[in-house]
Amino acid sequence: MAEKEEEQTAEGGEKKKSNLLLIIIIIVLVLVLAIGGAIAFLMMGNDDAAGEAAHGAKKEAAAAPHADEAESEAGPSDSSLTEVGLMYPLDVFTVNLLSESGRRYLKVEINLEIEGEELSPELDTKKPIFRDIIIRILSSKSLEEISTIKGKEKLKEQIVDEINMRLKDGKVKNVYFTDFVVQ
């Protein structure tokens, strides 16, 4: 009889150990899944802006054939997309974006479309002023402001307006972002 009690106790101890081991495995598995889900959510959150930009590009591409048909019927037009003026390249700008944590930054390379060659010498002499203007404008923006197509267009307009206010020999027609990375 004592032997049966010892066997039952040993079996009960083994069951408790196997149940405890099973519970630990389940907890570890849930933690791994939760961490993986959080990482995937954060990674996908940054792709939303890129997805929006791709969606906007698809809309523009879909609208482009209609614009070409209208142009062919009405004759050639002075579209800024077809005729690009002289380009004045600026250096790469790396600035902190406006945020509570201060952990977001923007790296952007900019080319200015100018009216004529007579503007290049003035841009050369005032380059530090224009870099300062662009740095101030970029660092005053938040991620939400520049992550959409509309936000980028508004940013371009603001840069063009600020630079043109300080030019005498001509005007900047447009700003082109040749590199635009937010991290």
WORAHU-V970637 format. One record per pair of residues at least 24 apart in sequence whose C-alpha atoms are under 6 Angstrom apart, sorted by the first residue. I is the first residue (numbers start at 0). GAP is how many residues later the second one is. D is the distance in whole Angstrom. If there is no record, write none. Layout:
i gap d
I GAP D
I GAP D
This chain:
i gap d
48 98 5
84 28 6
85 27 6
85 28 5
86 25 6
86 26 5
87 24 5
94 44 6
95 43 6
96 42 5
96 44 6
96 45 5
97 42 6
97 43 5
97 44 5
103 79 5
104 77 6
104 78 6
105 75 6
105 76 5
106 73 6
106 74 5
107 71 5
107 72 4
108 68 6
108 69 5
108 70 5
109 66 6
109 67 5
109 68 6
110 64 6
110 65 5
111 63 5
112 59 6
112 60 5
112 61 5
113 58 5
113 59 6
114 56 6
118 50 6
118 51 6
